[in-house]
Amino acid sequence: MTEGLAEADARLKQMNVANWRHNLIGLYFDVTLSYDELIAANNKSHELYLKILDIGSKLRAADSEEDSDRYLGQYSVGIFDLCNQYDKIYDILASDMHKVKTALHQSFQV
């Protein structure tokens, strides 16, 4: 559980660091993900991450096995949702990176 949460936190930090690069690229190239969409996606990722933290604390404090099982299920779904969110964002960013590389390659051809 902690390992998955640490990985999610690392990905969220990585996305926040990469925002400025994407903003600069958006000024010069026709990319799919706009600045506002990127911020909205990051906010959704952060919201999902906080939800996982909340469920994780409830899971640790669960008094019965039934509660523990219920929270574990919610936690698993939360991790899945967060990973799915990251996958969507990274797919769009990968596509945008390909567009930028293609445009740069074409601009340097003689």
C-alpha positions as a Markdown table, in Angstrom:
| # | Residue | x | y | z |
|---|---|---|---|---|
| 1 | Met | 0.0 | 0.0 | 0.0 |
| 2 | Thr | 2.7 | 2.5 | 0.9 |
| 3 | Glu | 4.8 | 1.6 | -2.1 |
| 4 | Gly | 1.9 | 2.4 | -4.5 |
| 5 | Leu | 1.2 | 5.6 | -2.7 |
| 6 | Ala | 4.9 | 6.7 | -2.9 |
| 7 | Glu | 4.9 | 5.9 | -6.6 |
| 8 | Ala | 1.7 | 8.0 | -7.1 |
| 9 | Asp | 3.2 | 10.9 | -5.1 |
| 10 | Ala | 6.4 | 10.7 | -7.2 |
| 11 | Arg | 4.4 | 10.8 | -10.4 |
| 12 | Leu | 2.4 | 13.8 | -9.2 |
| 13 | Lys | 5.6 | 15.7 | -8.4 |
| 14 | Gln | 7.0 | 14.8 | -11.7 |
| 15 | Met | 4.0 | 16.1 | -13.5 |
| 16 | Asn | 4.1 | 19.4 | -11.6 |
| 17 | Val | 7.8 | 19.8 | -12.5 |
| 18 | Ala | 7.1 | 19.1 | -16.2 |
| 19 | Asn | 4.3 | 21.8 | -16.4 |
| 20 | Trp | 6.6 | 24.7 | -17.2 |
| 21 | Arg | 8.1 | 22.7 | -20.2 |
| 22 | His | 4.7 | 22.0 | -21.5 |
| 23 | Asn | 3.7 | 25.7 | -21.2 |
| 24 | Leu | 6.8 | 26.8 | -23.2 |
| 25 | Ile | 6.2 | 24.2 | -25.9 |
| 26 | Gly | 2.5 | 25.3 | -26.2 |
| 27 | Leu | 3.8 | 28.7 | -27.2 |
| 28 | Tyr | 5.6 | 27.4 | -30.2 |
| 29 | Phe | 3.9 | 24.2 | -31.3 |
| 30 | Asp | 0.4 | 23.0 | -31.9 |
| 31 | Val | -0.1 | 20.6 | -29.0 |
| 32 | Thr | -3.2 | 18.8 | -27.9 |
| 33 | Leu | -3.1 | 19.5 | -24.2 |
| 34 | Ser | -3.6 | 23.2 | -23.4 |
| 35 | Tyr | -2.3 | 24.9 | -20.3 |
| 36 | Asp | -5.8 | 25.0 | -18.7 |
| 37 | Glu | -6.4 | 21.3 | -19.5 |
| 38 | Leu | -3.0 | 20.4 | -18.0 |
| 39 | Ile | -3.8 | 22.3 | -14.8 |
| 40 | Ala | -7.3 | 20.7 | -14.7 |
| 41 | Ala | -5.7 | 17.2 | -15.2 |
| 42 | Asn | -3.1 | 17.9 | -12.5 |
| 43 | Asn | -5.9 | 19.1 | -10.1 |
| 44 | Lys | -7.9 | 15.9 | -10.8 |
| 45 | Ser | -4.8 | 13.8 | -10.1 |
| 46 | His | -4.2 | 15.7 | -6.9 |
| 47 | Glu | -7.8 | 15.2 | -5.9 |
| 48 | Leu | -7.6 | 11.5 | -6.5 |
| 49 | Tyr | -4.3 | 11.3 | -4.6 |
| 50 | Leu | -5.9 | 13.0 | -1.6 |
| 51 | Lys | -8.8 | 10.6 | -1.8 |
| 52 | Ile | -6.4 | 7.7 | -1.6 |
| 53 | Leu | -4.7 | 9.2 | 1.4 |
| 54 | Asp | -8.1 | 9.6 | 3.1 |
| 55 | Ile | -9.1 | 6.0 | 2.4 |
| 56 | Gly | -5.6 | 4.8 | 3.5 |
| 57 | Ser | -6.0 | 6.5 | 6.9 |
| 58 | Lys | -9.5 | 5.0 | 7.3 |
| 59 | Leu | -8.1 | 1.6 | 6.4 |
| 60 | Arg | -5.4 | 1.8 | 9.0 |
| 61 | Ala | -7.9 | 2.9 | 11.6 |
| 62 | Ala | -10.5 | 0.2 | 10.7 |
| 63 | Asp | -12.0 | -1.6 | 13.7 |
| 64 | Ser | -13.3 | -4.7 | 12.0 |
| 65 | Glu | -12.3 | -7.0 | 9.3 |
| 66 | Glu | -15.5 | -6.0 | 7.4 |
| 67 | Asp | -14.5 | -2.3 | 7.5 |
| 68 | Ser | -10.9 | -3.2 | 6.6 |
| 69 | Asp | -12.1 | -5.2 | 3.5 |
| 70 | Arg | -14.4 | -2.4 | 2.4 |
| 71 | Tyr | -11.7 | 0.3 | 2.7 |
| 72 | Leu | -9.2 | -2.0 | 1.0 |
| 73 | Gly | -11.6 | -2.3 | -1.9 |
| 74 | Gln | -12.1 | 1.4 | -2.1 |
| 75 | Tyr | -8.3 | 2.0 | -1.8 |
| 76 | Ser | -7.7 | -0.4 | -4.7 |
| 77 | Val | -10.3 | 1.3 | -6.9 |
| 78 | Gly | -8.7 | 4.7 | -5.9 |
| 79 | Ile | -5.2 | 3.5 | -6.9 |
| 80 | Phe | -6.7 | 2.2 | -10.2 |
| 81 | Asp | -8.4 | 5.5 | -10.9 |
| 82 | Leu | -5.3 | 7.5 | -10.2 |
| 83 | Cys | -3.1 | 5.2 | -12.4 |
| 84 | Asn | -5.7 | 5.5 | -15.2 |
| 85 | Gln | -5.6 | 9.3 | -14.8 |
| 86 | Tyr | -1.8 | 9.3 | -15.1 |
| 87 | Asp | -2.0 | 7.0 | -18.1 |
| 88 | Lys | -4.4 | 9.4 | -19.9 |
| 89 | Ile | -2.2 | 12.4 | -19.3 |
| 90 | Tyr | 1.0 | 10.6 | -20.2 |
| 91 | Asp | -0.6 | 9.3 | -23.5 |
| 92 | Ile | -1.5 | 12.9 | -24.5 |
| 93 | Leu | 1.9 | 14.2 | -23.5 |
| 94 | Ala | 3.6 | 11.4 | -25.5 |
| 95 | Ser | 1.5 | 12.3 | -28.5 |
| 96 | Asp | 2.4 | 16.0 | -28.0 |
| 97 | Met | 6.1 | 15.2 | -27.7 |
| 98 | His | 5.9 | 13.3 | -31.0 |
| 99 | Lys | 4.3 | 16.3 | -32.7 |
| 100 | Val | 7.1 | 18.6 | -31.3 |
| 101 | Lys | 9.8 | 16.2 | -32.4 |
| 102 | Thr | 8.3 | 15.9 | -35.9 |
| 103 | Ala | 8.0 | 19.7 | -36.2 |
| 104 | Leu | 11.5 | 20.3 | -35.0 |
| 105 | His | 12.9 | 17.6 | -37.4 |
| 106 | Gln | 11.1 | 19.2 | -40.3 |
| 107 | Ser | 12.3 | 22.7 | -39.4 |
| 108 | Phe | 15.9 | 21.6 | -39.4 |
| 109 | Gln | 15.8 | 19.7 | -42.7 |
| 110 | Val | 17.6 | 21.4 | -45.5 |
